[in-house]
Amino acid sequence: MRKEIALITGASGGLGSEIAKQLQGFKTIILVGRNQEKLAEVAKEIKQIEQVVILQCDMSQRAEIEALAGQIIADYKQIDLLINNAGFGEFKYFSDFELDDIDQMFKVNVLGLIYLTRLLAVSMIKNKNGHIINIASMAGKIASSKSTIYSATKFAVIGFSNALRLELAPFGIFVTTVNPGPIATPFFDHSESDRAYLAQVQKLALKPEKVAQKIVDSVGYNKREINLPGYLECAARLYQLAPRIGDFLTAKVFNFK
């Protein structure tokens, strides 16, 4: 795999910024996010990459995504590594969601990811080179109460990635899905209930630096999935084999929301 240009969405903080800081071997890294000031702060901490480019884009807006992809293709011809990290979640009862909230989460977590991948993968196919890493979640394997919409978006990302992997394999393009459990990042600053959830699982929450390292280590390798932590990967397998037991455990034992 050629390692010239990498692009990371949701790079202004959390897991995205940690991946950017650890990524090695590329000449150019493109950081994409909504907050240009935060992107600039992350860029200052990246010393190992020759060129760091920051581009502002709201991943819920199709027109902005199309403009972003057009600029990237015009300037760089192709991307070698695409890390779709942008996403957010709200955790509350399904009946408490406004329809606009549902729409927004699907736009960012699913449609934005698919749009950008579709627009950039064409050049990957043409050049028979590339690696696409989609950040999904263990919530896309094990659904739990108060995560109806978030889980639905991540189930969608996993399904999309699994099909995409088969389509792109003949062109030598890798597709990796990353399914982490709770990560101690500002992801959970969205609401008081989200912060309360993180406080309950603080001891079990993954360190963003360690998750980022696992992702960086997978770049250029045909790895199907990264599931973290190990005990949740085992739980996901049990959930598939014994769904009734899985429902009981997620409802009664592991329901921290």
N, C-alpha and C positions, 0 to 999 in steps of 0.2 A: 504494500500500500504506500502510495506517495504521501509524504507528510510536508505539505507546503502551507496550506491554509485551513484553519479551524474556525468554526463559528459556534458560539454558545448563546442560547437565548436565556432570559432570566438571569443575566450575569451580574446584576447590580448588587447582589448580596446572597447570603445563605449558601446553599450547595453550589450554585452557579459560580459564585466568586471563588469558592475554594477550588473548584475544578480548574478555573482559569489560572489560579496561582500555582497549581501543581503541574499543569500540562507541560510536557517537554517535547522537544524535537521538531517543532513547527516554526516556520519563518514568520508567519503572520497569524495573529489571533484576532477575531472580530467579536467584540462584546456587544450584545444586543439587550436592550431593556427600555423601560419607559422613563427612568430617571437618569438623565445625562450626567448630573453632578455625581451621583453615586457610581455610575460607570467610570467616570474620570478618576474617582478615588481608588477603585479596584485596579484600574490601568496603571496607576503609580506604583502599585505593589508587585507588578509583574516585571521581573528582571530577566527572566530566562528566555523570553521571546524577542526576536529582533524588531518586529513591528506590531504594535497594539492599536487596533482601530475600534472606536466606539460609535455605534449607530443606534439612534433612538427609534423605537417602534413599539406600538401598542398591539400586542398579539391578539387582541379581540377585534381588531379592525382589518378587514380583508384588504382594503385599499392600501393601507400602510404596509401590510405584508407583501403585497404585490410590488409596491415601490421599493421596498427593501431588497427583495429578490432581484428585481431588475437592476438596481444599482450594483449589487454584488456580482452578478453575471457580467455586467458591463466593465467593471473594474478588475475582476479577478478571473473571469472565464469559468471557473469551477471551484467548488469547495471540496476538500478532501475529507474533512471530519465535520459532521453536523451533530451537535448535542442539543436536543430539544428539552430544555429544562424549565422553561417558563410555565407557571401554573399556580393555582391557589385553591384553597378549600374553605368551606364553611361547614361547621358541624352542629346541626340542630335537627329537630324533628321535621320530617318531610312536609307536614302540614303547616309549618311556620315559614316555609320558603315562599318568597314572592316569585312570580314567573320571570321577572327580569333578572333575579339572582340566578335562577336555573340557566337562563339563556346566556348570561355572562360567563358562568363557569364552563359551560360547554364550548363557548367561543374561544376562550383562552386555552383550556386544557386539552381540547380535542381538535376543533376546527382549525385553530391557528397553527397547531402542530402539523396537521395534515396538509394545510395549504402551503406552508413553508417547505415542507418535505417534498411535496409534489413539484414545486417550482424549482427547487435546487437539485432534485434527484435526476432530472433530465440530463444535465451535463455529466453527472456521475455515470449514468448509463452509457452515454456517448463515449466517455473516456475509459469505461470499464475499471473504475477506481472509486473507492470511497468507503466510509464507515458512518453509519447513522446510529446514534445512541439516543433512545427515547426514555426519559425519566418517567416511569409510571409510579406504582406504589403497591405495597402489600394489600392496600385497600382494594386493589383491582383483582385480588385473588381471594381475599377473605372479607366479605361485606359485614358491617356491623351497624348497630342502631346509631342514628344521628349522622350517618355518612352516606345516605342514599344517593345524593347527587354527586358527591365527590367520588364515591366508589363506582358509580355508573360511568363517570368520565374516564377513570383509570382502567376499568374493564374494557372500555372502547379503545384506549391507547394500546393495551396489550393485544387485543384482537387485531387491530390495524397492523401492529408491529409483526405479529406472527404471519399474517398473510403477505406483508411487504417483504419479509425475509425470504419467503419462497420465490417471490417474483424477481427479486434482485440478485439472488444467488447465482444464476447463470452468467451474470455480468461481473462477478467477482466482488460484489459490494456486500459488506457485512451489515447486519442489523441486530443490535443488542438492546434488550429491554432491561431497565434497572428498576427493581421493586424493593425499595427500602421501607422499613417500618418508620415509626416516629423519629424525626431528626431534630436535634436541639438547635433550631434556627428561628429567625423572625417569621417563618411561615405561620407560626401559631400566634402571632400578634394581631391577627385579624379581628378578634373579638375577645371579650372577657371569658366566655365559655371555652374558647380554644386555648387560652392561656391556662385556664384551670385544668384542662385535659393534660397539657404538657407537664404541669406541676405534678400530676398524679403518676405520670410515667417517666418522670425525670431520670430515675435510676436506670431505666431500661432504654432511654432515648439514645439513638446513635449519635456519635460525634461527626459533624459534617466533614472534618478533615479525613477521617477514616473512610467514610463513604466515597469522598472525592478520590482518594488514593486507589480504591478498588476500581473505580471507573477509569481513571487515568491508566492504570495497569492493563486494562482490557483493550485499549486503543490499538487498532491494527491487528487484532486477533478475532477469529470467527467464534465469538462467545455468544451463545444464544440468550442467556439471562444472567443477571446478577441479583440474587435474592438475599436480603439482609434484614435482621440478623438470622443466624442459623435456626434458632428455635421457632421463628415465625415461618421459615421455609418448611420446617417439619410440620408445623400446624397447618400450613396450606395444603400439604400433601394429605394429611389426615382429613382435612375438610373435604377433599375430593373423594377420598375412599369411604368416609363415613360422615355424610353431610348432616345427619341428625345429631350426631355427637358434636360436630362442628358448630351447628346452630346453638346447641346448649352452652358450649364453652364461650362462644362470642357474646351470647346474651347474658350469661350469668357470671362467668369467671373473668373474662377479659374485657368487659364493657366498662371502660374508664371515662367515657364521654358523659 
